[in-house]
């Protein structure tokens, strides 16, 4: 009777909702229930809980290779990279070798061990779409944007239209400052998303209607709409179109604040800083306390504190996070902030530091003028909106996102569903492409 009230096409979403609201606590020995629960946890992005389910399944049914794979995958998606690597080596079935290699390559990439990721990728056939896709990601990471774009386009020819691939292509054009081409691909993602998934309520919030959260569903991740709107906002922000940047963020499918990925949370804080500075500072400070956050968060928070003349707060953040200085601040940015903060206690010393910076920049501009290259070559200290900072996709076995956190967004091909044989219930996680954070 209860199931009869559920509309066609909403059974899976209903199950996910029930799992989120009231997870069953009596399934510890039930293979079918544990498998379904792990599958649902994975698809609502509760990767830690999914890992717990699959860990139990690997202990109860060590003969089932899929559970070992899904356990390693869930750990990887939860950001437990060392544990995921260890779990991946348990995959001893020859049929799982390729999946193991792809998963380990994903982990290496997330750990910023790009040479290690490349070595693992080279074990794959060069006509494997995942090889082409992921080589594009590595090329992008290496700053070879045009070559990366070609790889992504080749992967698109092999796989057909994939929103995450289209996003990656847009991202390469953005990085080459070819904004019209980037917007072309972004627009295609948004148009397709609106046409194929009207239930995601694109643009409804901007129009002033009351909206409910669409949640971080698999459909949302596969649509790449969140990434597309963040990149659109980044372009508008770079073009000094503040209102358009705000609208790009409100146009995206609505989610509650606790469901937002770090990129969206950061961008909301930045574009609304003039109207809601306290809220913006709170969001950025929150992000800085998380295990992973957008790379520009650290520098932007410091710059914005200084802009609003909260110099003591900026000094405290800099002192408390010295380990982030070399990782996230350019030498120029650090020198600028150091001089600016010194100005509050030792103006003469600060003046000397600014003079040194001025001399360096003057010399740099002289050299660039002589070589005929001046546009866009000098350092800047403006706040930066962030987007998916790496290609959206890193292919691997399993299901996905983009990092909601960061990563947590995953995309990818289609979920293959799960079997209904309760004697051998393996709820399969779809093959996916990893969206970088």
N, C-alpha and C positions, 0 to 999 in steps of 0.2 A: 504494500500500500504506500509506504513512504517513498519507494523508488519510483512509483507511478507518477508522483507529483513532480519529478525532475524532468525538465525539458530535454528533448533530444539534443545531443551534442554537449550537454553540461554535466554528464556523469563524472568525468575525470576531475573537473573543477570542483564539484561537490565533494568528492572523496578527499581531495587536497585540503579543502576547507575544514572538513570534519577532523582530519588528521591534525591540522594546525590548532583547532580549538580544543579537541579532546582526544589526544593520542591514547590508544589502548595500552594498558599496562599488563595485560595478561597474555602476551604473545611470545614470551621468552623462549618457548620450546616449539612454537608453531612455525614451520618453514614457510608455509604459504603466507601467513600473516606478517612474519618478519620481512619477507621479500617484498610484499606490497608496501609495507611501512617504509622500508629503506628507499624504495622507488619513489614514493610520494615525498618523503623528506628531501630527497635529492632534487626533485622538480620544484619544490618551494624554496630551494636554496638553503635549507638547513643541513649543510653538508656534514657538520659534526655529528648530528643525530643519525644521518644516513650512514656515516662511518661506523657508528656503534652497532647499528643493525647488521651491516655487512660483516663486521668483525665477529659477531655472534654466529652468523651463517657460515663463515669460514671454519669456525670451531666445530659447529654441529655437522657440517657437510664438507669436510676437507677435500672430497673427491670432485666437487663442482668447481671448475676453473673460473667460471664467470663471477662467482662471489669473491674470489681473490682479486680479480681485476676491478670489480666495483668497489671493493674496500680501498684499494690503492687510489682509485680515481677520486673517491669521496675525500680521502685524506688530502690529496692534491688540491681539490677545490676548496677545502677548508683552510688551506695555507700551511698545512703541516708537511712541509716539503721533505724534510729528512725522514719522517715516518713513512711518507708516501714512497720515497725511493726505496727504503728498506722493504716495504710491502710489495713493491713491483718485482723485486728479485725472487719472490716466491712463485711467480708465474713460470712454472717449469714445463708447461706443455708447449711443444713446438708450434702449435697453431696459434699460441698467444704471443709468440716472439715479436712479431711486427707491432702489435698493440703495446707491448711492453716498451719497445724502443721509442715509439711515438710519445708515450706517457712520460718516459724518462727525459726525452728531449724537451717536453713542455715544462717539466720541473726545472731543468737546467736553465731554460729561458727565464722563468720567473725568479730564479736565484741570480739572474744577471750573469750567468756563466755562458756567454754566447758562443765561445769557441767549443765548449763541451756540447752545447745543443747542436752545433753544426756537425761535429764529429758523429753524433748519433744519427742525425738526418742523413748523412752520407751512407748509412747502412741500408737506406730505403732505395727502391728502384726509382730512377729519375722520371719515369712516366707515372709515378704515383701522384695523384692530385695533391695529397698532403705534403709531399716533398716540395712540389712547386709552390704551394701556398705558403709553407713555412720558410722556404728560402726567401720569399718575398718579405716576410717579417724580419728576417735577419738582415737583409739588404736595407730595409727601412731603418732598422736600429743602427746600422752603420752609416746612415746619412746618405745612402745611395737611392734617393727617392725615385728618380726616373727609372732605374733598373727595377726597383721594387714594384713600381706601377706596372711594368711590363709583365712581371711574374704574376701579379694579381689578375691581370687581364687574361693571361694564358690559363690560369686556374679557372677563371670564369667560363672560358671556352670549354674546358674539360668537365666542369660541374654543372653548367647552366647558371641561371641567375641565383645568386646567394646574397642576401642583404648585407651580411658582414663583409663580403668581398667588395661589394660596391662601396661600402663605407671606407674600406682600406684604400681603395683607389682615390676616393675623395680626400682622404687624409694625406696621401702622397702629393696631390695637387695643392692642398693647403700648405704643406711644408715647403713647396716650391713657390709659394705666394701666388699661385694661379687660382685666385678665388672664383672667377666665373666657372671654370671647369669643376672645381670642388662643389660649388653650389648646384651644378647640373646633376651630379651624382647624388647629392643630398636630397634634392627635390624628387628624384626618382624613388629613393627609399621611402620618403614621406608619402608620396602619391600612392605607391603600391600598398604601403601600410594602411592608409586610410581606406583604400578600395577593398583590400582583402580582409581587413580586420576592423570593421566599424565599431566593434564592441570595445576597442581600446580608447575611444573618446578623444581622439586627437583634436586639439583646438577648443574643446568644450570649456575648459577652465578660463581661457583668455576671453571667451565670449560672455563670461559672467554667470554661467549656469552653475547650480549646485552639482557637485560631482562626488562620486565615491571612488575609492582606490581601486584600480584594476589589478593591483598586486604585481609581484615580480614573477609572472607566469612564464612558462616556457615559450608561449606564443610571443610575448613581449620581447624576450631575449632574441628569438629567431628573427623578429622583424627589424632589429637594429635601430629602432626608432629613437631610443634614448640617446644612443651614440650620435645619431644624425642630428638631433636637435641640439645637443651640446656643441657639436662642431659648427652648426649654423650660428649658434650664439657666439662662439669664439670668433667667427668671421665678422659678424656684425660688430662685436666689441672692438676688434682690430680696426674696423672702418669707422670707429667713433659713433656708431649708431646705437646708443645706449638703450633707447626704448625698444628697438627691434631685437636687441639681445635679450631683454627681459621677456618680450613676447615669445621668443623662440623657446625659452625655458618654461613658460606657462602653457605653451601649445603642446608640450609632450604629454603622453598618457599620464593621467593623474595617479599619484601614489601618496601614501601618508609619509610624514617626515622620517619615521623610523625605517621605512622601506627604501629610502633613497640611497643610491650608490654614492661613494665619496666624490666622484667627479661632479655630479649634479649638485650635491650639497655645497661643494666649494664654489661652483659657478653662481648658485643662488646667492650665496653670501657676498660675492664680489659685485654682481650687477645691482644688488639692492643696498650696497654699502652707504650710499648717500642718504637714502631714506631711513634705513634701519641699521645704523652702525653697530649698536650693541649686539643685536642679533647676529650680524655678520661676524663680529669678532668671536662671539661664542661658538659659532659653527666652525670657524677655522681653528680655534684653540682645541675644540673637540677632535677635529680631524688629526691634529698634530699628536694627539695622544694614542691614536690607533696604530696597530702594527704596520699598516701600509696606508699611504695617502698620496694624492696627486703631487708630483714633484714640485710644482710651483707654489704649493701651500705655504711652505716655510718662508720663502722670500716675500710672497705677497703679504703675509701676516706682518712681517717686520716693516715693510714699506708702508702699509696702511696704518700701523701704529704710529709711525713717524709722521705720516701725512696728517693724522688727527692729533698730533702733538702729545701722544702717550709715550714719551721717550723712555721713561722708567720701565714701562711694560716691555717695550722693544728690547731694552738692555737685558731684562730678566730672561726673556725668551731666548736671546742669543747666548746668554751665559749658561742657561739650563740645557741647551741643546747644541753644545759645542761640537758634538759628534756629527751633527747634520750639516755643519758649515761647509766642509769640503765637498760633501756629496751633492748638496742642493744649491749652493751659492757660487756664482762665478767669481773669480778674483776681483773683477771690477765691482760687482755688487757688494762684496764683502768690504772692500776699501771705502766705497761710498757710504755704507751704513756705519762703518767704524768712525769715519770722519764726522758724520752727522750726529752720532751719539756723543762723540768727544766734545762736540760744540757746546753741549749743555753744561759741561764742567770745566773745560779748558779751551776757550775760544781760540786762543793764539795757536795752540797745538793743532786744533781742527783746521784752522786756516792754512797751516803748513801742509797738512795732509791733502787738502783740496788743491793747493798749488802744485803738489807733486802729481796728482791725478791729471790736472790741467796740462801739465808739461807732457805727460805720456800721451794724452789724447791729441794734443797739438802735433806731436811727432807722428802719431799714427795717421792723422788726417793728411799731413804733408806727404807721407809715403803713398797713401791711397790716391791723392790728387795727381801725383806724378805718374801713377800707373793707370789713371783714368777710371778708378773704381771707388766711388764715394757713397753711392746710395746703399743704405741699409747695412753699412759695414762697421759703424761705431756702436759700442755697447749702449744699452738702454736700461733704465731703471723703472720703467712703468710696470704696473701690475698686469699680470697675464691671466686671461681666462684659460681654463684648461679644457681639454677634450680627451678622447681616448688617446693617450700619448704614444701608443704604439699601434701597429696594425691591430685591428680588431680580432684577428684570428690567428690562432696557432693551432694547427690541426692535431688531434690526438684521438685515441680511442675513447669511447665513453660518451657521456652526455655532458653537456655543458653546464658561463657568461662573463661578461665583461666583467670583471670584476666587479660584482656589485661592489661590491665592493669590490673591490676592484675587480676585482676580478671577478667578480663574481659573475659578471655577465658572461654567458656562454652562448654560442649560437649553434647552428649547424644543422646538419642535415636533419632528417625527420625522425621523430621518435618512432621506434619500431613497436611500441606497445609492449604488452606482456602476454604470456601464455595463460591459458585458463585451466590447465591440467594441475589440479591441486596436489597430485602426487609428486610432481616435479615442477614446482612453481618457481620460475626464474623470470623476474620482471626485468626485462632488458633495458639498459640505459642506451640511449641513442648515440651513434657516433657523432662526435662534435668537433667544432673548431673553437679553440680557446680565444677569448677576447681579452686582450691585454689591458692591464690597468695602468 
